[in-house]
Amino acid sequence: MSIELKDSIIEANTGADAIQRAPIVDYNTGKKCLRIGDISNHRKYNEWGYTEVTEENYKKYKLEKEDILIARTGSTIGINLFMEQDYQSVYNNGLIRLKIDK
């Protein structure tokens, strides 16, 4: 029996607006924001930018183990990342997050 990704996707959403909902800031907020450039440049978590985000938006856009992120714009479209663990991070609107039925 084979399982196809299209049969396993339970949710697909774009991320938080990079200007209003998850802006990058110059100080440690304890929360980070994953962006297309982080994926395309293979940046590690400690290199991602800090963000200011409301608790509501944090819950909505929080990155969790087994999430799949895909770049949806520009020359990096289709570049992807599989989350190996939960992160204190959200993702911005240049990305689509797929959640799979585990």
Buried (B, 14 or more C-beta within 10 A) or exposed (E): EEEEEEEEEEEEBBBBEBEEBBBBBEEEEEBBBBBBEBBBEEBEEEEBBBBBBEEEBBEBBBBEEEBBBBBBEEEBEEBEBEBEEEBEBBBBBBBBBBBBEE
